[in-house]
């Protein structure tokens, strides 16, 4: 059976390893990207709920105190 020169075999093995490693890196990036997309969707949904809750509370505070400008650090309003 014929055989490659050791140098050519080494180069081929190294090139194949590099190609495989890069494919794995892409796969890892894609998995991370999908996880981050799902995390973003979840956070956006929570943000919508938080915005609704904040708006409701602001309305209740405005109605109770007739306050338009509230200093969140001190609680003072006008």
C-alpha positions as YAML, in Angstrom:
chain: A
units: angstrom
residues:
- id: 1
  name: UNK
  ca: [0.00, 0.00, 0.00]
- id: 2
  name: UNK
  ca: [1.24, 3.48, -0.83]
- id: 3
  name: UNK
  ca: [1.77, 6.04, 1.92]
- id: 4
  name: UNK
  ca: [1.94, 9.84, 2.10]
- id: 5
  name: UNK
  ca: [5.16, 11.54, 3.11]
- id: 6
  name: UNK
  ca: [5.12, 12.26, 6.85]
- id: 7
  name: UNK
  ca: [5.28, 16.01, 6.25]
- id: 8
  name: UNK
  ca: [2.26, 15.89, 3.92]
- id: 9
  name: UNK
  ca: [0.37, 13.67, 6.36]
- id: 10
  name: UNK
  ca: [1.17, 16.01, 9.26]
- id: 11
  name: UNK
  ca: [0.01, 19.00, 7.23]
- id: 12
  name: UNK
  ca: [-3.20, 17.22, 6.25]
- id: 13
  name: UNK
  ca: [-3.92, 16.14, 9.82]
- id: 14
  name: UNK
  ca: [-3.25, 19.66, 11.13]
- id: 15
  name: UNK
  ca: [-5.42, 21.27, 8.46]
- id: 16
  name: UNK
  ca: [-8.22, 18.82, 9.20]
- id: 17
  name: UNK
  ca: [-7.92, 19.52, 12.96]
- id: 18
  name: UNK
  ca: [-8.06, 23.26, 12.38]
- id: 19
  name: UNK
  ca: [-11.11, 22.90, 10.13]
- id: 20
  name: UNK
  ca: [-12.89, 20.70, 12.70]
- id: 21
  name: UNK
  ca: [-12.03, 23.08, 15.57]
- id: 22
  name: UNK
  ca: [-13.41, 26.04, 13.62]
- id: 23
  name: UNK
  ca: [-16.65, 24.14, 12.93]
- id: 24
  name: UNK
  ca: [-16.98, 23.43, 16.65]
- id: 25
  name: UNK
  ca: [-16.39, 27.10, 17.42]
- id: 26
  name: UNK
  ca: [-19.16, 28.09, 15.00]
- id: 27
  name: UNK
  ca: [-21.49, 25.56, 16.61]
- id: 28
  name: UNK
  ca: [-20.69, 26.96, 20.06]
- id: 29
  name: UNK
  ca: [-21.33, 30.49, 18.84]
- id: 30
  name: UNK
  ca: [-24.65, 29.47, 17.31]
- id: 31
  name: UNK
  ca: [-25.74, 27.73, 20.52]
- id: 32
  name: UNK
  ca: [-24.78, 30.77, 22.57]
- id: 33
  name: UNK
  ca: [-26.56, 33.04, 20.10]
- id: 34
  name: UNK
  ca: [-29.78, 30.97, 20.37]
- id: 35
  name: UNK
  ca: [-29.55, 30.98, 24.18]
- id: 36
  name: UNK
  ca: [-29.06, 34.75, 24.17]
- id: 37
  name: UNK
  ca: [-32.00, 35.23, 21.78]
- id: 38
  name: UNK
  ca: [-34.22, 33.23, 24.12]
- id: 39
  name: UNK
  ca: [-32.92, 35.18, 27.10]
- id: 40
  name: UNK
  ca: [-33.65, 38.45, 25.27]
- id: 41
  name: UNK
  ca: [-37.21, 37.33, 24.50]
- id: 42
  name: UNK
  ca: [-37.75, 36.49, 28.16]
- id: 43
  name: UNK
  ca: [-36.29, 39.78, 29.33]
- id: 44
  name: UNK
  ca: [-38.38, 41.74, 26.82]
- id: 45
  name: UNK
  ca: [-41.53, 40.05, 28.15]
- id: 46
  name: UNK
  ca: [-40.50, 40.88, 31.73]
- id: 47
  name: UNK
  ca: [-39.76, 44.44, 30.63]
- id: 48
  name: UNK
  ca: [-43.28, 44.79, 29.23]
- id: 49
  name: UNK
  ca: [-44.74, 43.59, 32.53]
- id: 50
  name: UNK
  ca: [-42.48, 45.94, 34.49]
- id: 51
  name: UNK
  ca: [-43.44, 48.89, 32.25]
- id: 52
  name: UNK
  ca: [-47.14, 48.11, 32.76]
- id: 53
  name: UNK
  ca: [-46.67, 47.81, 36.53]
- id: 54
  name: UNK
  ca: [-44.72, 51.08, 36.65]
- id: 55
  name: UNK
  ca: [-47.31, 52.92, 34.59]
- id: 56
  name: UNK
  ca: [-50.12, 51.64, 36.80]
- id: 57
  name: UNK
  ca: [-48.26, 52.61, 39.99]
- id: 58
  name: UNK
  ca: [-47.42, 56.05, 38.60]
- id: 59
  name: UNK
  ca: [-51.10, 56.60, 37.85]
- id: 60
  name: UNK
  ca: [-52.10, 55.54, 41.36]
- id: 61
  name: UNK
  ca: [-49.44, 57.80, 42.94]
- id: 62
  name: UNK
  ca: [-50.44, 60.72, 40.72]
- id: 63
  name: UNK
  ca: [-54.09, 60.27, 41.64]
- id: 64
  name: UNK
  ca: [-53.38, 59.90, 45.37]
- id: 65
  name: UNK
  ca: [-50.89, 62.76, 45.74]
- id: 66
  name: UNK
  ca: [-51.70, 64.88, 42.68]
- id: 67
  name: UNK
  ca: [-47.95, 64.72, 42.07]
- id: 68
  name: UNK
  ca: [-46.39, 65.13, 38.66]
- id: 69
  name: UNK
  ca: [-42.71, 65.43, 39.58]
- id: 70
  name: UNK
  ca: [-41.41, 63.10, 42.28]
- id: 71
  name: UNK
  ca: [-37.85, 62.99, 43.52]
- id: 72
  name: UNK
  ca: [-37.21, 59.26, 43.76]
- id: 73
  name: UNK
  ca: [-34.28, 59.78, 46.13]
- id: 74
  name: UNK
  ca: [-36.23, 61.80, 48.71]
- id: 75
  name: UNK
  ca: [-39.90, 61.19, 47.95]
- id: 76
  name: UNK
  ca: [-40.51, 64.91, 47.66]
- id: 77
  name: UNK
  ca: [-42.97, 66.04, 45.00]
- id: 78
  name: UNK
  ca: [-44.68, 69.10, 43.63]
...
